[in-house]
Amino acid sequence: MRSDERGSIAVTVALLLPLLLTTLVGVVQLGALRVIAAKVASAADLATLAATDDQDQSALVRTGSLRLAPDAVAVARTFFALNLSTIAPLLATTPVSVAAQAEIAAFADVPAVDPLTGWRYEHPTVRIAVDVPVRTPVFGVVLPTTMTVRVRSASAPR
Amino acid sequence: MVLVVVPLLFGVIEFGWLFQRWLATQSVAAHAARYAGELGGDEPSLRAFIARELADVGIDPTRVEIDVAPTRVGWRDPVRVTVRAQERIDLPFILSTTVPISASAIARGELQR
């Protein structure tokens, strides 16, 4: 290799290195965002499951069919906040605040159509719908707004 | 150029692998929390379940720390399962290290004693 070719390669590397490093950091941040989204979805799933695991015992004895417990929405909200607390450093606001703003609905009378999601429920269902603001340090440098993760989760007792 | 491109390539692959492990650990923690709620706390069958789930996703269960709190959960009370793993990443010419991965999930005690 001639000395002027070595110089040409050094210039190419110097020009491409920032682009490569920026791409790498962006890929890592996107991966982290994907993980955060999965964790938030898991928190919502666990919350709706916790809310539907417990049924209205007296209604079950009286009618023989599964009915949601009267406190299903409150239980879902509590367990959503509890599960979000395990990933609190990744959120742009507090878990309690996210859970308080979540749209949580119990559909006791079925069949029913969810006005928010359009989903149809054949069994009593608890649904969580929320946009969760998350921390994205890299994207935060280039984007003026906070990124949010949209979660829709529903569970029914079987 | 090789000193730059090879670590970058390995970096993308290793971090992808790390994210996959992170997601898998989260999934195992969520399943384990639900099972802990059904069992009423920390039981040998829960440990065996977690070991099986970890092995299924390619994580060595012997190198994983599991914490169940409380060890005996009451009906309708929260039970938390935490799974901590140490994952090794190797970037040629730069570093070889272990990265701690931790996932927690909280479910509701379903056992009415």
HADDOCK unambig.tbl for C-alpha pairs under 7 A between the chains (distance, minus, plus):
assign (segid A and resid 13 and name CA) (segid B and resid 1 and name CA) 6.66 0.50 0.50
assign (segid A and resid 24 and name CA) (segid B and resid 12 and name CA) 7.00 0.50 0.50
assign (segid A and resid 31 and name CA) (segid B and resid 19 and name CA) 6.72 0.50 0.50
assign (segid A and resid 35 and name CA) (segid B and resid 19 and name CA) 6.92 0.50 0.50
assign (segid A and resid 35 and name CA) (segid B and resid 23 and name CA) 6.29 0.50 0.50
assign (segid A and resid 46 and name CA) (segid B and resid 107 and name CA) 6.39 0.50 0.50
assign (segid A and resid 50 and name CA) (segid B and resid 107 and name CA) 6.23 0.50 0.50
assign (segid A and resid 50 and name CA) (segid B and resid 108 and name CA) 5.58 0.50 0.50
assign (segid A and resid 82 and name CA) (segid B and resid 106 and name CA) 6.88 0.50 0.50
assign (segid A and resid 83 and name CA) (segid B and resid 105 and name CA) 5.99 0.50 0.50
assign (segid A and resid 83 and name CA) (segid B and resid 106 and name CA) 5.68 0.50 0.50
assign (segid A and resid 86 and name CA) (segid B and resid 104 and name CA) 6.05 0.50 0.50
